[in-house]
Amino acid sequence: MSRRVSLPPADDLFRPTSDGPGEPDAGRDAGVSSTVNGAVTMTRPGARRAVSDTPRRSSGRVRHEEKMTVYVTEDELIDLEHARLTLRRNVGLAVDRGRLVREAVAIALADIELRGAESDIVRRLTEA
């Protein structure tokens, strides 16, 4: 009798926890469908978004193929962790730092798409 532990395959361990709106199935090859003004559009996974009427959303809880390293100060990291704990304590929303950062990036990109040079992120970057 073997003493090795039998584990489920990686696809089962890393499957999406939800297949709701804004959280496409990571294993779906056909693409993601979205509805804009009653018309259904299909995009391939990873395709660039065109400016549209639909609000930009972060990728949510899916397996991410790309990685980016961002260096922050100690104070910024503590503030980020404080924001995460505040969301958990006051709103009952348990999110990790990565998801919080992805949402913040989605908000900044949506603001740029919507307001262009008048966006908050452009104003803050030009003040720096």
C-alpha positions as CSV (number, residue, x, y, z in Angstrom):
1,M,0.0,0.0,0.0
2,S,1.4,3.4,-1.0
3,R,1.9,6.0,1.6
4,R,1.7,8.9,-0.9
5,V,-1.2,11.3,-0.6
6,S,-3.5,11.6,-3.5
7,L,-4.2,15.3,-4.4
8,P,-6.7,16.7,-6.9
9,P,-5.3,18.0,-10.2
10,A,-4.2,21.6,-10.4
11,D,-7.2,22.6,-12.6
12,D,-9.5,21.6,-9.7
13,L,-7.5,23.5,-7.1
14,F,-7.3,26.7,-9.1
15,R,-10.8,26.8,-10.7
16,P,-12.8,30.0,-10.5
17,T,-14.9,30.3,-7.4
18,S,-17.7,32.1,-9.3
19,D,-18.9,32.4,-12.9
20,G,-21.0,35.5,-12.3
21,P,-20.9,38.8,-14.1
22,G,-17.5,40.4,-14.2
23,E,-15.9,37.1,-13.3
24,P,-15.5,35.0,-16.5
25,D,-14.6,31.3,-16.3
26,A,-10.8,31.2,-16.7
27,G,-10.9,28.0,-18.6
28,R,-13.4,29.1,-21.3
29,D,-11.7,29.3,-24.7
30,A,-14.6,30.8,-26.6
31,G,-14.3,34.2,-25.0
32,V,-16.3,36.4,-22.7
33,S,-19.7,37.6,-23.7
34,S,-21.0,41.0,-22.6
35,T,-24.2,42.8,-23.3
36,V,-24.1,46.5,-24.4
37,N,-27.4,48.1,-25.2
38,G,-29.0,44.7,-25.8
39,A,-26.3,43.5,-28.2
40,V,-24.1,40.6,-27.2
41,T,-20.5,40.9,-28.1
42,M,-17.8,38.3,-27.8
43,T,-14.2,39.0,-27.0
44,R,-11.3,36.6,-26.8
45,P,-9.7,36.2,-23.3
46,G,-6.9,38.8,-22.8
47,A,-8.1,41.0,-25.7
48,R,-7.8,44.7,-25.2
49,R,-10.9,46.6,-24.4
50,A,-12.3,49.2,-26.6
51,V,-13.9,52.3,-25.0
52,S,-17.5,51.4,-24.5
53,D,-20.6,52.1,-22.4
54,T,-19.8,49.3,-20.0
55,P,-18.0,50.2,-16.8
56,R,-14.4,48.9,-16.4
57,R,-14.1,46.2,-13.8
58,S,-11.1,44.4,-12.3
59,S,-10.5,40.8,-13.2
60,G,-11.7,39.7,-9.8
61,R,-11.0,36.2,-8.6
62,V,-9.6,34.4,-11.6
63,R,-6.2,32.9,-12.3
64,H,-3.9,35.6,-13.5
65,E,-1.3,34.7,-16.1
66,E,0.6,38.0,-16.0
67,K,2.6,39.4,-13.1
68,M,3.9,42.8,-12.2
69,T,6.0,43.9,-9.3
70,V,5.3,47.2,-7.7
71,Y,7.5,48.7,-4.9
72,V,5.8,50.7,-2.2
73,T,6.9,52.4,0.9
74,E,6.4,51.0,4.3
75,D,3.7,53.6,5.0
76,E,1.9,52.8,1.7
77,L,1.9,49.1,2.5
78,I,0.5,49.7,6.0
79,D,-2.2,52.0,4.6
80,L,-3.1,49.4,2.1
81,E,-3.4,46.7,4.8
82,H,-5.3,49.2,7.0
83,A,-7.8,49.8,4.1
84,R,-8.2,46.0,3.6
85,L,-8.9,45.5,7.3
86,T,-11.3,48.5,7.3
87,L,-13.3,46.9,4.5
88,R,-13.4,43.7,6.4
89,R,-14.4,45.3,9.7
90,N,-16.9,48.0,8.5
91,V,-18.3,46.5,5.3
92,G,-17.9,42.8,5.9
93,L,-15.9,42.5,2.6
94,A,-12.9,40.2,2.9
95,V,-10.4,40.9,0.1
96,D,-6.7,40.4,-0.3
97,R,-4.3,43.2,-1.2
98,G,-4.0,42.1,-4.8
99,R,-7.7,42.3,-5.4
100,L,-7.9,45.6,-3.7
101,V,-5.1,47.0,-5.9
102,R,-6.7,45.5,-9.1
103,E,-9.9,47.3,-8.3
104,A,-8.1,50.5,-7.7
105,V,-6.3,50.2,-11.0
106,A,-9.6,49.5,-12.8
107,I,-11.1,52.6,-11.2
108,A,-8.1,54.7,-12.3
109,L,-8.3,53.3,-15.9
110,A,-12.0,53.9,-16.1
111,D,-11.5,57.5,-15.0
112,I,-8.9,58.0,-17.7
113,E,-11.3,56.5,-20.3
114,L,-14.2,58.6,-19.1
115,R,-12.5,62.0,-18.4
116,G,-9.2,61.8,-20.2
117,A,-6.9,64.7,-19.2
118,E,-9.4,65.8,-16.6
119,S,-9.2,62.5,-14.7
120,D,-8.0,62.4,-11.1
121,I,-5.0,60.2,-11.9
122,V,-3.7,62.6,-14.6
123,R,-4.1,65.5,-12.2
124,R,-2.2,63.7,-9.4
125,L,0.5,62.6,-11.8
126,T,1.0,66.1,-13.2
127,E,1.2,67.5,-9.6
128,A,4.0,65.1,-8.6
